[in-house]
């Protein structure tokens, strides 16, 4: 199984796909901001479900559940 790590190339591809899906400018900015926060959290770790769950737990400590889930939408 190939290891997955977020990098600038993947984020750029994601941004392009958001434009292609005709997302609004504000939505694109929010999703990119949320992805960047996730990248800061993950550091150099490999993308795994457990890592996303760890991030969700962190977000729930800092934000209400609705906001935490909104921030995770970009990651999903």
C-alpha positions in Angstrom: 0.0 0.0 0.0 1.4 3.4 -1.0 2.0 5.9 1.8 0.1 9.1 1.5 1.5 12.5 2.7 0.1 15.9 1.9 2.3 18.1 -0.1 2.0 21.4 -2.1 1.4 19.5 -5.3 -1.6 17.7 -3.9 -3.0 20.9 -2.3 -2.6 22.6 -5.7 -4.5 19.8 -7.4 -7.2 20.0 -4.7 -7.5 23.8 -5.3 -7.9 23.1 -9.0 -10.6 20.5 -8.4 -12.5 23.0 -6.2 -12.4 25.6 -9.1 -13.5 22.9 -11.5 -16.4 22.0 -9.2 -17.4 25.6 -9.4 -17.1 26.2 -5.6 -17.4 29.8 -4.5 -14.3 31.9 -3.8 -15.1 31.9 -0.1 -15.6 28.1 0.0 -12.3 27.6 -1.8 -10.5 30.0 0.7 -12.0 28.2 3.7 -11.2 24.7 2.4 -7.6 25.7 1.7 -7.2 27.4 5.1 -8.6 24.2 6.8 -6.3 22.0 4.8 -3.3 24.1 5.7 -4.2 23.9 9.4 -4.5 20.1 9.0 -1.0 20.0 7.3 0.4 22.0 10.2 -1.1 19.4 12.6 0.1 16.3 10.7 3.6 17.5 10.1 5.5 14.7 8.3 3.2 11.9 9.4 1.6 9.5 7.0 -2.1 10.0 6.2 -4.2 7.4 8.1 -7.7 7.3 9.5 -6.3 7.4 13.1 -4.5 10.7 12.3 -7.7 12.3 11.1 -9.5 11.1 14.2 -6.7 12.5 16.4 -7.1 15.8 14.6 -10.9 15.7 15.0 -10.4 15.2 18.8 -8.1 18.2 18.9 -10.6 20.3 17.0 -13.5 19.3 19.3 -11.5 20.6 22.3 -11.0 24.0 20.6 -14.3 24.4 18.8 -17.9 23.4 18.9 -18.7 20.1 17.1 -20.3 21.9 14.1 -17.2 24.0 13.5 -14.9 21.0 14.0 -16.9 19.0 11.4 -16.9 21.9 9.0 -13.1 22.1 9.3 -12.9 18.4 8.6 -14.9 18.7 5.4 -11.9 19.9 3.5 -9.8 16.9 4.8 -12.4 14.4 3.7 
